[in-house]
């Protein structure tokens, strides 16, 4: 019996923010995978090691969490006044699915660095020293993102003293600006309300803020679902009943947001919307043992990604948090004290994060102009990934 030999594909394994993923140049992919479709999905599934009924992704590059089961495809931008087109694929762990419905805000921090190092940005756009302002077209949601990438002697600077809760070692700071982050799929508040009543069978009626900013997100008050807002991963991820409750709320929230037509469709759309719960400031000990005091934060937020409580905070969800905090009357704003604000510092399982946002009221409708946060990024490994030649 003969078997198809392995093939190798140029790739770079990068950390961006609190996530890791496999990065590809579009032109380095096999011809069949250079366009959207089953061939591309199957290739990325095989690269990451999914579906894996053991939930470990041992036979691939994935790390068996939503934060480490990610892929990125980049190309020179086809959009005017942009440098690079960025396409993100969230790979499911235990089923054969790649979700293209949203962005990864954390990996966005690595996009500019990869684009510069891999010849996707025109030379006259890159300073010898200082900040390279890289204009990113986020192709999943058709939005502009600006990455301010530090340069030293003509090379991307990756080392530095910027510390990011959820990342063990310091690195160079990359400021990321999400331009006009609202309205990726319809208006920023799809129901027209800052707060809605969401009826969830088996759970009850919950007050929720449903927002499209950064990524579609459902916010609920922690105390309404019997939580404090200071929980760490084990408190929720080891509780199957709790996970089922969150998924049910997420499904009915997606339906109310108009993202799906039937709650059964939520299973096939795990990446969006996100679900998060908020609470007033409180002291707690982070997953690294760091003491967070009440005065360190404006509010506490916990968010789930791909059915599990995130170890820190998704970058796109941070955009949603910052935007909602800037709009008086949302659950996020109320948890943060209810005042007008242009930035917010929130507590998450790994520590704290500050995000700035600008929101304006135009003809009775809220619009987000910009959200800004600092992340970091680093190349972990570069070369080739190998998959069986018949793997896609």
C-alpha positions as CSV (number, residue, x, y, z in Angstrom):
1,X,0.0,0.0,0.0
2,X,1.3,3.4,-0.9
3,X,0.8,6.6,1.0
4,X,0.9,10.3,-0.1
5,X,4.1,11.9,1.3
6,X,4.0,15.0,3.4
7,X,4.2,18.4,1.9
8,X,5.7,21.5,3.5
9,X,4.2,25.0,3.5
10,X,6.1,28.2,4.5
11,X,4.7,29.4,7.8
12,X,5.4,31.5,10.9
13,X,4.2,30.7,14.4
14,X,3.6,33.9,16.2
15,X,2.2,35.2,19.5
16,X,0.0,38.3,19.3
17,X,-1.3,39.6,22.5
18,X,-2.5,36.7,24.6
19,X,-3.0,34.4,21.6
20,X,-0.8,32.3,19.3
21,X,-1.4,31.3,15.7
22,X,0.1,30.0,12.5
23,X,0.6,32.8,9.9
24,X,0.7,32.3,6.2
25,X,1.3,34.4,3.1
26,X,-1.6,33.8,0.8
27,X,0.8,33.1,-2.1
28,X,2.6,30.5,-0.1
29,X,-0.5,28.3,0.2
30,X,-1.2,25.6,-2.3
31,X,-3.2,26.9,-5.3
32,X,-6.5,25.2,-4.1
33,X,-6.2,26.8,-0.7
34,X,-5.6,30.3,-2.0
35,X,-9.3,30.8,-2.3
36,X,-12.1,30.3,0.3
37,X,-13.6,26.9,0.4
38,X,-13.3,23.3,1.7
39,X,-9.7,22.9,0.5
40,X,-8.5,25.9,2.5
41,X,-10.5,24.8,5.6
42,X,-9.2,21.3,5.4
43,X,-5.7,22.4,5.1
44,X,-5.9,24.7,8.1
45,X,-7.7,22.0,10.2
46,X,-4.8,19.6,9.4
47,X,-2.2,22.2,10.2
48,X,-3.7,22.9,13.6
49,X,-4.6,19.2,14.3
50,X,-8.4,19.3,14.3
51,X,-10.8,17.7,14.7
52,X,-9.3,16.0,17.7
53,X,-11.8,13.9,19.8
54,X,-9.1,13.8,22.6
55,X,-9.2,17.6,22.7
56,X,-5.4,18.0,22.7
57,X,-4.4,18.8,19.1
58,X,-1.3,16.7,19.6
59,X,-0.9,16.0,15.9
60,X,-0.8,19.6,14.9
61,X,0.2,23.1,15.8
62,X,-2.8,23.9,18.0
63,X,-2.6,24.3,21.7
64,X,-6.0,22.9,22.6
65,X,-7.5,26.2,23.6
66,X,-9.4,28.9,21.7
67,X,-6.4,31.2,22.2
68,X,-4.0,28.8,20.5
69,X,-6.2,27.2,17.8
70,X,-5.9,30.1,15.3
71,X,-4.7,30.7,11.8
72,X,-3.9,33.9,9.8
73,X,-3.6,34.5,6.0
74,X,-2.0,37.7,4.8
75,X,-1.5,39.3,1.4
76,X,-0.6,42.7,0.0
77,X,-3.7,44.8,0.2
78,X,-6.1,45.1,-2.6
79,X,-7.8,48.0,-0.8
80,X,-6.8,51.7,-1.5
81,X,-4.7,53.3,1.2
82,X,-4.0,50.0,3.0
83,X,-0.8,47.9,3.3
84,X,-2.0,44.4,4.1
85,X,-5.2,42.3,3.9
86,X,-5.7,40.2,7.0
87,X,-7.9,37.1,7.1
88,X,-8.5,35.2,10.4
89,X,-9.6,31.7,10.8
90,X,-10.7,30.3,14.2
91,X,-10.2,26.6,14.1
92,X,-12.5,24.4,16.3
93,X,-10.8,21.8,18.4
94,X,-13.1,18.8,18.5
95,X,-14.9,19.3,15.2
96,X,-14.1,19.9,11.5
97,X,-14.9,23.6,11.5
98,X,-13.1,26.9,10.7
99,X,-15.1,30.0,11.7
100,X,-14.5,33.0,9.5
101,X,-17.2,35.2,11.0
102,X,-15.0,37.5,13.0
103,X,-11.6,39.0,13.8
104,X,-9.0,38.1,16.4
105,X,-8.0,41.3,18.1
106,X,-5.0,39.7,19.9
107,X,-3.4,38.3,16.7
108,X,-4.0,41.7,15.0
109,X,-1.0,42.9,17.0
110,X,1.2,40.5,15.1
111,X,-0.1,41.3,11.6
112,X,1.9,44.4,11.1
113,X,5.1,42.8,12.3
114,X,4.6,39.8,10.0
115,X,3.7,42.0,7.0
116,X,6.9,44.1,7.4
117,X,9.2,41.1,7.8
118,X,7.7,39.2,4.9
119,X,7.8,41.9,2.3
120,X,4.1,42.7,2.2
121,X,4.6,46.4,3.0
122,X,6.2,48.9,0.5
123,X,9.7,49.9,1.6
124,X,8.9,53.6,1.6
125,X,6.3,52.9,4.3
126,X,8.8,51.5,6.7
127,X,11.1,53.9,8.7
128,X,14.6,52.8,9.6
129,X,13.9,53.7,13.2
130,X,10.7,54.8,15.0
131,X,7.1,53.6,14.4
132,X,5.9,52.0,11.2
133,X,2.2,52.8,10.8
134,X,0.8,49.8,9.1
135,X,-2.7,50.1,7.6
136,X,-4.5,46.7,7.9
137,X,-7.7,45.7,6.1
138,X,-9.5,43.2,8.2
139,X,-11.1,41.1,5.6
140,X,-13.4,39.1,7.9
141,X,-15.3,42.2,8.9
142,X,-14.2,44.8,6.3
143,X,-12.7,47.2,8.8
144,X,-9.5,49.2,9.0
145,X,-7.0,48.6,11.8
146,X,-3.8,50.6,12.4
147,X,-0.8,48.9,14.0
148,X,2.0,51.1,15.2
149,X,5.0,48.7,15.0
150,X,8.4,49.8,16.5
151,X,11.4,49.6,14.2
152,X,15.1,49.6,15.1
153,X,17.8,49.7,12.4
154,X,15.4,48.7,9.7
155,X,14.1,45.6,11.6
156,X,10.9,45.0,13.6
157,X,11.7,45.4,17.3
158,X,10.1,42.6,19.2
159,X,11.9,42.8,22.6
160,X,11.1,45.5,25.1
161,X,9.8,46.2,28.6
162,X,6.1,46.4,27.9
163,X,4.2,43.9,30.2
164,X,0.8,42.5,29.3
165,X,-1.2,40.6,31.8
166,X,-1.7,37.1,30.5
167,X,1.7,37.0,28.8
168,X,4.6,35.8,30.9
169,X,7.5,37.8,29.4
170,X,7.8,41.5,28.5
171,X,8.1,42.6,24.8
172,X,7.9,45.7,22.6
173,X,4.7,47.6,22.9
174,X,2.5,47.8,19.8
175,X,-0.4,50.2,19.9
176,X,-3.4,49.0,17.9
177,X,-6.2,51.3,16.7
178,X,-9.5,49.8,15.6
179,X,-11.1,52.4,13.3
180,X,-14.9,52.6,13.2
181,X,-15.2,49.2,15.0
182,X,-19.0,49.2,15.1
183,X,-21.4,47.9,12.6
184,X,-19.5,44.8,11.3
185,X,-22.9,43.1,10.9
186,X,-25.6,45.7,11.1
187,X,-25.9,48.6,13.5
188,X,-23.9,48.8,16.7
189,X,-26.9,48.1,18.8
190,X,-28.9,45.7,16.6
191,X,-32.1,45.9,18.6
192,X,-31.9,49.7,18.9
193,X,-31.6,49.4,22.7
194,X,-28.7,49.9,25.1
195,X,-30.3,47.2,27.4
196,X,-32.7,44.4,26.4
197,X,-34.6,41.7,28.2
198,X,-33.4,38.4,26.9
199,X,-35.6,35.4,27.6
200,X,-33.6,32.1,27.7
201,X,-35.5,28.9,28.3
202,X,-34.3,27.1,31.4
203,X,-32.4,30.2,32.5
204,X,-35.0,33.0,32.8
205,X,-35.2,36.6,31.7
206,X,-31.8,38.5,31.8
207,X,-30.9,42.1,31.3
208,X,-28.3,42.2,28.4
209,X,-26.4,44.7,26.3
210,X,-26.1,43.5,22.7
211,X,-23.4,45.3,20.8
212,X,-21.5,45.1,17.5
213,X,-18.1,46.7,18.2
214,X,-14.9,44.9,17.6
215,X,-16.9,41.7,17.6
216,X,-20.6,40.9,18.3
217,X,-20.8,40.6,22.1
218,X,-23.5,39.8,24.6
219,X,-23.0,41.4,28.0
220,X,-24.9,40.2,31.1
221,X,-24.7,41.2,34.8
222,X,-22.7,38.7,36.8
223,X,-25.1,38.7,39.8
224,X,-28.0,37.8,37.5
225,X,-26.3,34.5,36.7
226,X,-25.0,33.9,40.3
227,X,-21.4,35.0,39.7
228,X,-19.1,37.6,41.2
229,X,-17.2,38.7,38.1
230,X,-13.9,37.7,39.8
231,X,-13.9,34.0,38.8
232,X,-10.9,32.2,37.3
233,X,-11.1,29.6,34.6
234,X,-11.5,26.5,36.8
235,X,-14.6,27.9,38.4
236,X,-16.5,27.8,35.1
237,X,-14.6,25.5,32.7
238,X,-14.9,22.5,35.0
239,X,-18.7,23.1,35.4
240,X,-20.5,21.5,32.4
241,X,-23.9,22.9,33.7
242,X,-22.5,26.4,33.7
243,X,-21.0,26.0,30.2
244,X,-24.3,24.8,28.9
245,X,-26.1,27.8,30.5
246,X,-23.6,30.2,28.9
247,X,-24.0,28.5,25.5
248,X,-27.8,28.8,25.8
249,X,-27.6,32.5,26.6
250,X,-25.2,33.0,23.7
251,X,-27.5,31.2,21.3
252,X,-30.6,33.2,22.2
253,X,-28.5,36.4,22.2
254,X,-27.3,35.6,18.7
255,X,-30.9,35.1,17.6
256,X,-32.0,38.4,19.1
257,X,-29.0,40.2,17.4
258,X,-30.1,38.8,14.1
259,X,-26.9,36.9,13.6
260,X,-28.7,33.6,13.2
261,X,-32.2,32.6,12.2
262,X,-32.7,29.7,14.5
263,X,-30.9,28.9,17.8
264,X,-29.7,25.6,16.4
265,X,-27.4,27.6,14.1
266,X,-25.3,28.8,17.0
267,X,-23.4,25.5,17.2
268,X,-22.0,26.2,13.7
269,X,-21.0,29.7,14.7
270,X,-18.9,29.3,17.8
271,X,-16.5,32.3,17.2
272,X,-19.3,34.9,17.3
273,X,-21.0,36.3,19.2
274,X,-19.0,36.4,22.4
275,X,-20.6,36.3,25.8
276,X,-19.3,38.2,28.8
277,X,-20.4,39.0,32.3
278,X,-19.7,42.2,34.1
279,X,-19.6,43.4,37.7
280,X,-18.6,46.4,39.8
281,X,-14.9,46.6,40.9
282,X,-13.8,44.0,43.3
283,X,-10.5,42.6,44.7
284,X,-9.3,39.2,43.6
285,X,-6.1,37.2,42.9
286,X,-5.4,36.7,39.3
287,X,-4.4,33.3,37.8
288,X,-0.7,34.2,38.1
289,X,-1.1,35.1,41.8
290,X,-1.1,38.9,41.2
291,X,-3.3,40.8,43.6
292,X,-5.8,43.0,42.0
293,X,-7.4,45.6,44.3
294,X,-10.7,47.3,43.9
295,X,-8.9,50.6,43.1
296,X,-7.0,49.0,40.2
297,X,-10.0,48.6,38.0
298,X,-13.2,50.4,36.9
299,X,-15.1,47.1,36.6
300,X,-14.6,43.3,36.3
301,X,-15.3,41.4,33.1
302,X,-15.1,37.7,32.3
303,X,-15.7,36.5,28.8
304,X,-16.1,33.1,27.1
305,X,-14.5,32.1,23.8
306,X,-15.4,29.0,21.8
307,X,-17.4,27.7,24.8
308,X,-14.8,28.2,27.5
309,X,-13.9,31.0,29.9
310,X,-11.0,32.9,28.4
311,X,-7.7,33.0,30.4
312,X,-7.4,36.8,29.9
313,X,-9.5,38.8,27.4
314,X,-10.0,38.6,23.6
315,X,-8.8,41.7,21.9
316,X,-12.0,42.2,20.0
317,X,-14.1,41.7,23.1
318,X,-11.9,44.4,24.8
319,X,-12.9,46.7,21.9
320,X,-16.6,45.9,22.7
321,X,-15.9,46.5,26.4
322,X,-14.2,49.9,25.8
323,X,-16.9,51.0,23.4
324,X,-19.8,49.9,25.6
325,X,-18.1,51.6,28.6
326,X,-18.1,54.9,26.7
327,X,-21.8,54.9,26.2
328,X,-23.9,55.9,29.2
329,X,-26.6,53.3,30.1
330,X,-25.1,50.1,28.9
331,X,-24.5,47.3,31.4
332,X,-20.8,47.8,31.0
333,X,-21.0,51.5,31.6
334,X,-23.2,51.0,34.6
335,X,-20.9,48.5,36.1
336,X,-18.1,51.0,35.7
337,X,-20.0,53.6,37.6
338,X,-22.3,55.1,35.0
339,X,-20.2,58.2,34.1
340,X,-19.0,59.4,30.8
341,X,-15.6,58.1,29.9
342,X,-13.1,57.8,27.1
343,X,-11.2,54.8,28.6
344,X,-11.7,52.0,31.0
345,X,-9.5,49.6,32.9
346,X,-11.1,46.3,33.6
347,X,-10.1,43.2,35.5
348,X,-9.9,39.8,33.8
349,X,-8.7,36.4,35.0
350,X,-5.0,37.2,34.2
351,X,-5.0,40.8,35.5
352,X,-6.0,44.1,34.1
353,X,-6.3,45.8,30.7
354,X,-6.9,49.4,29.7
355,X,-8.7,50.3,26.5
356,X,-9.7,53.6,25.1
357,X,-12.7,54.3,22.9
358,X,-14.5,57.2,21.2
359,X,-18.3,56.9,20.7
360,X,-20.6,59.7,19.4
361,X,-24.4,60.0,19.1
362,X,-25.3,60.8,15.5
363,X,-29.0,61.4,14.7
364,X,-30.0,59.3,17.6
365,X,-27.7,56.4,16.8
366,X,-24.5,55.6,18.7
367,X,-21.4,55.2,16.5
368,X,-17.9,54.1,17.6
369,X,-15.1,56.1,16.0
370,X,-12.1,54.3,17.4
371,X,-10.9,51.9,20.0
372,X,-7.2,51.8,21.1
373,X,-5.2,49.4,23.2
374,X,-1.6,48.3,23.6
375,X,-0.5,44.7,22.9
376,X,2.7,43.0,22.0
377,X,3.8,40.3,19.5
378,X,6.7,38.0,18.8
379,X,7.8,35.4,16.3
380,X,8.1,32.1,18.1
381,X,9.2,29.9,15.1
382,X,9.5,30.3,11.4
383,X,10.1,27.9,8.5
384,X,7.6,25.3,7.2
385,X,4.6,23.4,8.5
386,X,4.1,19.9,7.2
387,X,0.9,18.1,6.5
388,X,0.1,14.9,4.5
389,X,-0.2,15.7,0.8
390,X,-3.8,14.4,0.8
391,X,-4.7,16.3,3.9
392,X,-6.8,18.9,2.0
